[in-house]
């Protein structure tokens, strides 16, 4: 476990170095594609939108929770998302919102544990959340553009759900010419502003490229649940190694439930022999301004204490196998600082 924790710290260091090295690439990408892109997604560590769309790190703003379950009625999420929208608007930009669910084509039980592997239930829930975003920001608004997107994790394929019920599986697109892809997006989203559609296009092209690169390369160990980290909080963009972590965002007012569910999945991984020698509770908070660093430490420590209490209450038999790591993350560099270990 000591070596595993060291590998975790090394992973963050490498990601931070890579993130910083991509600064100019991010700036160039945003100059060409100014639409703000947001992804609401599951805590499953296999789901990493920058990787499956070939976009620079830091372009897609993630919101994570178990099963991709969200509600704009949650006060913290309500404020966070609206602040993001208004920040984009003040810069003269629109917002593309990817509301995602995921599933496995090859094995139902390699799909979303947050919905008990029921793909239709996951799809219905996320579609309702997409409709909630439309209701809040206006059904016919041309600023906040939510779209329902599935992710088939065996091939890392995006499934685009159109406004009129049409569905496009990107693994089945034969004509990959740019004009053909633009036409397909126009057919799927006839009300989508042209600027947003043009900024959606590179995500589609990137996924088609990724599918081709990954064909036949995913080992079975990457398809199965085998997570040994329960990550709670924010600042986990760097933690995207397949099946390493379950990530619980801080937005759900009843955060104890997703933490309990994630701990249950890790326990089942241990019971099935997919992991051994214990697991890690990684609590994290972010800051952008050095003046906020001290407050972020308090948030991270609180999330760590809360997670431990929930595990002690619901899964006392695995407490002795629990290791804790409390960190803060500077969003300007994505480098983490250890607060407690």
Buried (B, 14 or more C-beta within 10 A) or exposed (E): EEEBBEEBEEBBBEBBEEBEEBBEBBEEBBEEBBBBBBBBBBBBBBBBBBBBBBBBBBBBBBBBBBBBBBBBEBEEBBEBBBEBBEEBBEEEBBBBBBBBBBBBBEEEEBBBBBBEBBBEBBBEBBBEBBBBBBEBBEEEBEBBBBBBBBBBBBBBBBBBBBEEEEEBBBBEBEEEEEEEBBEBBEEBBEEBBEBBBBBBBBBBBBBBEBBEEBEEEBEEEBBBBBBBBBBBBBBBBBBBBBBBBBBBBBBBEEBBBBBBBBBBBBBEBBEEEBBEEBBBBBBBBBBEEEEBBEEBBEBBBBBBEBBBEBBEEBBEEBEEBBBBBBBBBBBBEBBBBEBEE
